[in-house]
Amino acid sequence: MSERFYPAVLEHGAGGVFALWFPDFPGCVAAARTQEEAMAKARDALAAGFQDLAERDQALPAPTAFDAIKLPPKCDFIAFVAVGALPPDPSERVNVYLPKSLIARIDEAAAAMGMNRSSFFGFALTRQLAAGALGLSAPARRKAR
């Protein structure tokens, strides 16, 4: 899944704080004492906004163009910036039929790694696909990630 970029407004807030807010994600804000710290927190704030929409089964909005952003009247504007984050990768339930003895071995290995069965399947399959163990071509391996 590729990174999605959204515009953010960097402003100087009350009390000397710097804040970034996202017009496309109301309430999604990153703030800090310095401009650099606020920028560093912006990616996590945007990812939280993505996650919030995913949990409500809502699609990500189209990014607002910079020239369409309306600034509030008392905004101490510094700059528009683009911030990127990876959208959540939703899980999907799958049913598989495996021999009971194999399931017992899987559960034992998962427990030894501190995982549940589903997490172990995801971990093991991701490693196998990345290693090319299934004979996939390089483009097919990239697409499988």
N, C-alpha and C positions, 0 to 999 in steps of 0.2 A: 504494500500500500504506500502511496507516495504522500509526501508532506503537502499540506494545504496551507496557503498563506492568506492572512487577513490583515486589513489595515488596523492600526492602533493610533491613538492620539497620545502623544507624550506631553504632559503639562506639569507645571509647577504648582503644587497644591498648597493648602493651608499648612502652617507650621513648618514650612521648609521641606515638605515631602515632595518627591517626584512620583507621578502616577502615570500609568498607561491604562487606557480603557479601550474597549473594542466596540465600535458602533454596531456590529453584527451580533454581539453577545452581551445584551444588557446585564449589568451587575458583574461582569467579568473584568476585574481590575488587578493590576500588579502595582504595588507601591513600595517605596523604600526611601531611605535618607539621601541616597545619591542616584543620579541618573543611570549610572552603570548598573547598580544593584537592581533598580526597577526594570531595566532592559533584560537583565539576567533572569528575573522572575516571570517575565512576560510569556515565555514559551509554556511554562507550567500552568499559568492562568488560562491560556488559550486551550491547552489540552483538557483542563477541567471543564471549560465551556463545551468542548466537543463531547466529553463524557456525559455531561448533564443532558445534552440533547439526545445522545444515544440511549440513555436510561429512560427517556420519555418517548422512545421510538420516533424521534423527529430527525429529518434529514438536515445536513449542514446547509446553511444558507449560502447563496452566491455572495462572494465578497463585494462590499460596497466600494465603488470607485472613490479615490481620494477627493476628487472635486465634487462629489455628492455628499460628503460628510458635513453635517450641520454641527457647528460648535456651540455649546451653551454660552449665554451672554457673559458670564463671569469666568470663563475659561482662560487661564494664564498659559496659553498655547506656546509650545516649544517647537514641535515637529510632528509630522505624520511619519510613521514607520510601518514596515511590513514585518509581521511576525509569523513564523511557521511552526506547525506542530503536526504530529501524526494523528490522524483520526483513529478512534478505537476500531479494533478488528473484532467484530462480533463473533461469538461462538455459535455453533449450530450442533444440535444433537444428532448423532449418528448411531445406528444399531449395527453391531457386528456379532457374528457367531464364531466363537473360538472354542477349542477343546478346554474342558474344565481344568485339566492339568496345566495348560498354558496360562490360563487366567490365574491360577494359584501362584505360578512363578512370577507373573506380572505384578500381582498384589504384593508379593514378598519383596520384589525389587523396588516397587514404589514406596513401600513402608520404610525400607532401608535408606531411601533418599529423602524421606520426609514429605512424600507426595501422596496424592490420592491417585486412583487408577486413571482418571481422565487426564490429569496433569502429566502422568507418566507417558500415556499414549502420545500426547502432544509433544513432549520433550523428545521421546524416542523417534517419532516420525520426522520431526524437524531435523534432528541430527542425521538421520538416514538420507533424507532428501538433500540436505546440504552437502553430504559426502558423495553424492552421486551414486549411492549404493544400489539404486533401482535402475541404473542404466539410462537415466535421462540425459539428454543433451544439455549443454550449458544454457541455451535459451529456455529450455523447459524447466531447468532447475531455478533460474531467476524468476520465471513466472510462478512457480510453485511457492516461492517465499512470500 
